[in-house]
Amino acid sequence: MKKTTSLKLSKQLTKYGALTAVIVGAADVNGQSIVYDDIADFTGGVGDTFLIDIDSNGTDDFQIRHNGSSNLYLDPLTASNDALGSGGASFAYPFDLTSGTAISSGAGSWFNNGFSGGFQSLNYGSCSFGNWCSVSDGYIGLRFNISGSIHYGWVQLDVDQNGDVWTVKGFAYHDTAGMPLNAGQETLSIGTSVLEDIKIVALNKSIGLYNLPEATNYRLVNMTGKQVLDGTTTGSSFVVEANAMANGIYIIELTDANSKAVIRKKLVL
């Protein structure tokens, strides 16, 4: 049976359960961060499609699809989105990047094939062509548009030896326009900041914070960018009560008062 899976936040939460909060970003002192989505692994087969909304804005940016015969494709879904690979005017072969490979404007050739009738072949003709057969923990370099600005990211996947069983394992992007990242990179380095050890759990309208350092400032921001709650935690564990907030998606931001490092997490309340 053909199945199409769209990576929308509400569907993720249904899979993960009520205690799960999605998309963790650890920011450096300049407020830049890698936004990483460690999804529940999706395994597809012949005829299946997986839609990728990499920045969780409600619009899908790419799709991975098997055509039902012998080909596995990556399709950019807008004219401004590309993948890193090799090829020509009507076809391209996205690279199988290893962890740590730089993804940037100077990384190599970027292709939009697949949006306007061409093909981005992960594999073609049951692995006669392409870079994606017998791949474990490979990465595709992505370039896409957010509000008119170019951002770089990656998607991680496995593909079996025949090219028709494939698993999408996660993806990430740099939230600062034009900034590069490495394949597999999940956070920017923030040194030995204790914020790296913080656990954040959302349940209903309560947000539990654990493994906190002293003097941790928090603020809750809605998806329009408006701050709706703020304060300072006390103790190593703290609960932010958000009973007055409307149901929806929010971002909690924690700042270490000493190092000024920041960690952000997207929550559904």
C-alpha positions in Angstrom: 0.0 0.0 0.0 1.3 3.4 -0.9 1.8 5.7 2.1 2.7 9.4 2.3 4.1 10.7 5.5 4.3 14.5 6.2 6.6 15.5 9.0 4.2 17.9 10.7 4.7 18.6 14.4 1.3 17.3 15.5 1.9 14.0 13.8 5.3 13.6 15.4 3.8 14.2 18.8 1.2 11.5 18.2 4.0 9.1 17.5 6.3 10.2 20.4 3.6 10.6 23.1 2.5 13.4 25.3 5.8 13.8 27.1 7.8 14.5 23.9 8.8 18.0 22.9 10.2 18.4 19.4 13.2 20.2 17.9 16.1 21.0 20.2 18.5 23.8 19.4 21.6 24.8 21.4 22.7 28.3 20.6 26.1 30.0 21.0 26.6 33.3 22.8 25.6 35.1 19.5 22.2 33.4 19.5 22.9 31.2 16.5 21.9 27.6 16.6 21.5 24.3 14.7 17.8 23.3 14.7 17.8 19.5 14.8 14.8 17.2 14.6 15.5 13.7 15.8 12.4 12.1 14.3 10.9 8.7 15.0 12.5 6.7 12.2 10.3 6.4 9.1 10.9 3.3 6.9 9.5 3.5 3.4 9.4 1.0 0.6 8.2 0.7 -3.0 5.8 3.5 -3.9 6.1 5.4 -0.6 6.7 9.1 -0.1 8.1 11.1 2.9 7.6 14.8 3.0 10.1 17.0 4.8 9.1 20.3 6.4 12.6 21.1 7.5 11.9 24.4 9.4 8.5 23.2 10.7 6.6 26.2 9.2 3.8 24.1 7.7 5.2 24.0 4.2 7.0 21.0 2.9 10.5 21.8 1.5 11.6 18.4 0.0 10.2 14.9 -0.5 11.8 11.5 -0.7 9.8 9.1 -2.8 10.0 5.7 -4.5 8.3 5.7 -7.9 6.8 2.3 -7.4 9.1 0.7 -10.0 12.9 0.8 -9.5 13.9 4.4 -8.6 14.3 6.4 -5.4 14.1 10.2 -5.8 14.7 13.3 -3.8 12.5 16.2 -5.0 12.9 19.9 -4.0 9.3 21.2 -3.7 10.0 24.8 -4.5 12.2 26.5 -7.2 14.6 27.9 -4.6 15.5 24.6 -2.9 18.4 22.4 -3.9 20.5 19.4 -3.0 24.2 18.8 -3.1 25.2 16.4 -5.9 26.4 15.8 -9.4 24.5 15.8 -12.7 23.2 17.9 -15.5 20.3 20.0 -16.8 17.6 17.3 -16.4 19.0 14.9 -13.8 21.2 14.9 -10.7 22.6 12.4 -8.3 22.6 13.7 -4.7 25.8 12.8 -2.9 26.0 10.4 0.0 27.8 12.6 2.5 29.7 11.2 5.5 29.3 12.7 8.9 31.4 15.9 9.2 31.3 16.9 5.6 30.8 20.7 5.2 27.5 21.9 3.7 27.8 25.4 2.4 27.7 27.7 -0.7 31.2 26.5 -1.6 30.6 22.8 -1.0 30.2 21.8 -4.6 27.3 21.7 -7.2 23.8 22.4 -6.1 20.8 21.1 -8.1 17.1 21.9 -8.2 16.2 19.0 -10.5 13.0 17.4 -9.5 11.0 20.5 -9.0 10.3 21.3 -12.7 10.2 17.9 -14.3 13.8 16.6 -13.9 15.0 14.0 -11.5 17.2 13.9 -8.4 18.0 10.2 -8.4 19.1 8.7 -5.1 19.3 5.5 -7.0 18.0 4.6 -10.5 17.2 1.3 -12.2 17.4 -0.8 -9.0 20.8 0.7 -8.2 22.3 0.8 -11.7 23.0 4.5 -11.1 23.1 6.8 -8.1 24.9 7.0 -4.8 22.3 5.6 -2.5 22.4 1.8 -2.3 23.7 -0.1 0.7 24.0 3.2 2.7 23.9 3.4 6.5 23.8 6.8 8.2 24.4 8.8 5.0 23.5 12.5 4.7 22.1 14.6 1.9 23.1 18.2 1.8 20.2 20.6 1.5 19.9 24.3 0.6 16.5 25.9 1.0 14.7 29.3 1.4 13.3 30.8 4.6 11.6 34.2 4.0 13.8 35.0 1.1 17.1 33.9 2.6 19.2 30.8 1.9 19.7 28.3 4.7 21.8 25.1 4.8 20.8 21.7 6.3 20.9 17.9 6.0 18.7 14.9 6.1 20.0 11.5 7.3 18.9 8.2 5.9 19.7 4.5 5.3 19.0 2.7 2.0 19.2 -1.1 1.5 21.3 -2.9 -1.1 18.4 -3.0 -3.6 17.5 0.7 -3.2 13.8 0.1 -2.4 13.8 0.0 1.4 14.8 3.3 3.0 14.7 4.9 6.4 14.7 8.6 7.2 16.3 9.2 10.6 16.4 12.9 11.2 17.4 16.3 9.8 18.7 19.7 10.8 19.4 23.2 9.5 21.3 26.3 10.6 18.9 29.0 11.7 21.2 31.8 10.6 20.9 32.6 6.8 24.0 31.8 4.8 25.8 30.0 7.6 27.3 26.5 6.8 27.0 23.4 8.9 28.4 19.9 8.8 26.6 16.7 7.8 25.3 15.2 11.1 25.9 18.4 13.1 23.2 18.7 15.7 24.4 21.7 17.8 26.9 24.5 17.8 29.6 24.2 20.3 28.9 26.1 23.5 31.9 24.8 25.3 31.3 23.1 28.6 28.1 25.0 29.4 26.0 23.1 31.8 23.0 24.0 29.6 23.9 20.9 27.5 22.7 18.7 30.4 19.3 20.3 30.8 16.3 18.2 30.2 13.0 19.8 29.2 9.7 18.0 29.3 6.3 19.4 28.5 3.0 17.8 29.8 -0.2 19.6 29.2 0.4 23.2 30.4 3.4 22.4 32.7 7.0 22.6 31.5 9.5 20.6 33.7 13.1 21.7 33.7 15.7 19.4 35.1 19.5 19.4 35.7 19.5 23.2 35.9 22.5 25.3 36.8 22.0 28.2 39.3 20.6 31.5 38.0 18.9 30.2 34.8 16.7 32.7 33.1 13.7 31.5 31.0 11.3 33.0 28.7 8.4 31.5 26.7 7.8 32.8 23.2 4.8 32.1 20.9 5.2 31.4 17.2 4.7 35.1 16.3 7.8 35.9 18.3 5.9 37.5 21.2 7.2 36.8 24.7 4.4 35.5 26.9 6.2 34.3 30.1 9.6 34.9 31.6 11.4 34.5 34.9 14.3 32.9 36.7 14.4 29.3 38.0 15.2 28.2 41.5 16.9 24.9 42.4 18.1 22.2 40.1 14.5 21.3 39.0 11.8 23.8 38.2 8.3 23.7 36.7 7.0 26.6 34.6 3.2 26.7 34.8 1.7 27.9 31.6 -2.0 27.4 32.5 -3.0 30.8 31.1 -1.5 30.1 27.7 -3.7 29.1 24.7 -3.1 25.7 23.2 -0.4 25.9 20.6 3.3 25.8 19.7 5.8 27.7 21.8 9.5 28.0 22.2 11.1 28.0 25.6 14.5 29.7 25.8 16.9 29.2 28.7 19.9 31.4 29.3 22.9 30.6 31.6 23.4 33.8 33.5 27.2 33.1 33.8 28.2 31.8 30.3 25.3 33.6 28.4 24.9 30.4 26.4 21.3 29.7 25.3 19.3 26.6 24.7 15.9 26.6 23.0 13.2 24.0 22.6 10.0 23.9 20.7 7.0 22.7 22.7 3.4 21.9 22.2 1.1 23.1 25.1 
